[in-house]
């Protein structure tokens, strides 16, 4: 597996974990400092995951090989 695919996969996992932390903590009414910390860390992890996934996608697009142009103009 290429490194770009691994980076994209890790970014998607980070987004999913961030969403779980952010929205699962919202269900509970108990607002103690530890719960707020987990909620904010879920938001931060999700946003960083978006950046990591986009960086992996950009690396994948930049690493592609260009198709050679065939210049055959013989008539």
MONORDA-V845091 format. One record per helix or strand of 2 or more residues. SS is the DSSP state (H for helix, E for strand). FROM is the first residue (numbers start at 1). LEN is the number of residues. If there is no record, write none. Layout:
ss-><SS;SS>
from-><FROM;FROM>
len-><LEN;LEN>
This chain:
ss-><H;H>
from-><3;33>
len-><25;31>
